[in-house]
Structures are given as C-alpha cells and as structure tokens.
Amino acid sequence: MATYIKEYFDFKLLITFLALITIGLVSIYSSTADTPQYFTFYRQLAWSGVGLILLLIGMFIPLRELERTSYFVYFFSLIKR
C-alpha cells in the first residue's frame, strides 16, 4: 500500500484542494461571523469534509476500473436527468 501511495497518489491535487477549501472557508467565515447566517460556515465545512473523503476514495480507484465503468455511469447520468 505504501508503494501505491508513493507512486500513484497525487499530492499536488490534495494540496490544491485543501488550499481552495481553506480560502473559501475563511471567506465565508469572515463574511458571516457576526450575522445570523453563521451556520453557513458550518454547513460549508461539513460539505468540505464530505468532498475530502470522496476525493480520497476516488484517488484510490484504479484507472482501469474507471474506464470500465465510464459508459455505465455516463448513460445512468443521462437517464437520471
């Protein structure tokens, strides 16, 4: 597992994700700190955590598996609309 992480894990993507989320959270916090809309920050923080978990899960799915299931996911997304 350690060699897989060292070889395939995209640390640049993770750092970029964390930087963008941090900038967004700071912006939301500074604009809603003293207002009744402060729950917006906590909601964004929760969804950021969900996004981080999904990003980490997605980074460990092999590319061949994504290629194999891409047509099914594409057609399912067309039908779902």
C-alpha positions in Angstrom: 0.0 0.0 0.0 2.8 2.4 0.8 4.3 1.9 -2.7 0.9 2.5 -4.3 0.6 5.8 -2.4 4.1 6.9 -3.2 3.6 6.0 -6.9 0.0 7.0 -7.7 -1.2 9.4 -5.0 -1.5 13.0 -6.4 -0.2 15.2 -3.6 -0.5 18.3 -5.8 -4.2 17.7 -6.2 -4.7 17.2 -2.5 -2.7 20.4 -1.7 -4.7 22.4 -4.3 -8.0 21.1 -2.9 -7.0 21.9 0.7 -5.8 25.4 -0.3 -9.0 26.2 -2.2 -11.2 24.9 0.6 -9.3 26.9 3.2 -9.6 30.1 1.2 -13.3 29.5 0.7 -13.9 28.7 4.4 -12.0 31.8 5.5 -14.1 33.9 3.1 -17.3 32.5 4.3 -16.3 32.8 8.0 -15.2 36.4 7.7 -18.4 37.4 5.9 -20.8 35.6 8.3 -19.0 35.7 11.6 -21.3 38.3 13.3 -24.5 37.6 11.4 -27.4 35.2 11.9 -26.1 33.4 8.8 -23.2 31.9 10.7 -24.5 28.3 10.2 -23.5 28.7 6.5 -19.9 28.3 7.6 -20.5 25.1 9.4 -22.6 23.7 6.5 -19.8 24.5 4.1 -17.3 23.0 6.5 -19.3 19.8 6.6 -19.6 19.6 2.8 -15.9 20.2 2.5 -15.3 17.2 4.7 -17.5 15.1 2.6 -15.7 16.3 -0.5 -12.3 15.5 1.0 -13.5 11.9 1.9 -14.8 11.4 -1.7 -11.6 12.8 -3.2 -9.5 10.4 -1.2 -11.8 7.5 -2.1 -11.7 8.5 -5.8 -7.9 8.7 -5.8 -7.6 5.1 -4.8 -9.9 3.7 -7.5 -7.7 2.2 -10.3 -7.9 4.0 -13.6 -8.8 0.7 -15.4 -11.9 0.4 -13.2 -13.0 3.9 -14.0 -12.5 3.2 -17.8 -14.5 0.0 -17.5 -17.5 1.7 -15.8 -17.4 5.0 -17.5 -20.1 4.2 -20.1 -22.5 2.9 -17.5 -22.0 6.0 -15.4 -22.4 8.2 -18.4 -25.7 6.6 -19.5 -27.0 6.5 -16.0 -26.4 10.2 -15.6 -28.3 10.8 -18.9 -31.3 8.8 -17.7 -31.3 10.4 -14.3 -31.9 13.9 -15.7 
